[in-house]
Amino acid sequence: MAFRDQVAGMDAALLEELGDEVEIEGFDEPVKGFMSVPWQQPKVGTINTGLRQPVFSVRVGDAAGIKEGQQLVCDLAPADGGGRYVIAKRDPDGTGWINFALREVR
């Protein structure tokens, strides 16, 4: 079995067990990926701003058709990243995954 096939199998197993499903505007089926909402610290100084940078990561093959400006809804608890977002930026990471920076809709 080729290395790429082994990695694809591992990615599929991880998504099945640990992935988050989100609804994306224009898609008939939920999209599986990983939702992350890390706290951001300011680049200068030591003041804690309390800013968060939500990110949704998907495999490149699952990212087809996902565009900036589309709405994304994640059905997790708000503290875990659940809520309604707009996709603000598409950022391939070079490992076969694409990170979508999100902007919270209030």
C-alpha positions in Angstrom: 0.0 0.0 0.0 1.3 3.4 -1.0 2.2 6.0 1.7 -0.5 8.4 0.5 -3.1 5.7 0.8 -2.0 4.9 4.4 -2.2 8.6 5.3 -5.7 8.9 3.7 -6.9 5.9 5.7 -5.5 7.4 8.9 -7.1 10.8 8.2 -10.5 9.1 7.6 -10.3 7.1 10.8 -9.4 10.2 12.8 -12.2 12.2 11.3 -14.7 9.4 12.0 -13.7 9.2 15.7 -12.7 12.7 16.6 -14.1 15.0 13.8 -16.7 17.7 14.0 -19.6 17.9 11.5 -20.6 21.4 10.3 -23.3 22.7 8.0 -21.9 24.9 5.2 -24.1 27.1 3.1 -24.8 25.5 -0.3 -23.9 21.9 0.8 -26.5 19.2 1.0 -24.5 17.1 3.4 -22.6 18.0 6.6 -18.8 18.5 6.2 -16.5 16.6 8.5 -13.3 18.4 9.8 -11.8 19.7 13.0 -13.2 22.8 14.7 -10.7 24.8 16.8 -11.1 28.1 18.6 -7.8 28.9 20.2 -7.4 32.1 22.3 -5.1 34.7 20.6 -2.7 36.9 22.6 -1.8 40.3 21.3 1.4 40.5 19.2 2.8 43.4 21.2 2.6 43.8 25.0 1.2 41.6 27.7 -2.5 42.6 27.8 -4.9 39.7 27.6 -7.4 40.8 24.9 -9.6 37.7 25.1 -9.7 37.4 21.3 -10.4 34.0 19.7 -9.5 32.8 16.2 -11.9 30.1 15.1 -10.6 27.7 12.5 -12.3 24.8 10.7 -9.8 22.3 9.1 -10.7 19.9 6.3 -8.9 17.6 4.0 -8.1 19.1 0.6 -10.4 16.7 -1.2 -13.3 17.7 1.1 -12.7 21.4 0.6 -13.9 21.5 -3.0 -16.7 24.1 -3.3 -16.0 25.8 0.1 -15.5 29.5 -0.5 -14.9 32.7 1.4 -18.1 34.4 2.4 -20.1 31.2 2.9 -21.9 30.6 6.2 -20.8 27.8 8.5 -22.8 26.5 11.4 -21.2 24.3 14.1 -23.5 22.5 16.5 -21.0 22.3 19.5 -21.4 24.1 22.8 -20.4 27.8 22.4 -17.4 27.3 24.7 -16.1 24.5 22.3 -16.5 26.6 19.2 -20.2 26.1 18.4 -22.1 28.8 16.7 -22.6 30.6 13.3 -19.6 31.8 11.3 -18.6 33.3 8.0 -15.6 31.8 6.2 -13.1 34.6 6.1 -10.0 33.1 4.7 -8.8 29.8 3.0 -5.3 28.8 4.1 -3.8 25.5 2.8 -1.2 24.2 5.3 0.9 22.1 2.9 0.0 18.8 4.6 -3.2 17.9 2.6 -5.4 20.0 4.8 -7.0 23.4 4.4 -7.7 25.7 7.4 -10.6 28.1 7.0 -10.3 31.1 9.3 -13.8 32.0 10.5 -15.5 35.2 11.6 -18.2 34.9 14.2 -21.7 36.1 13.2 -23.6 37.7 16.1 
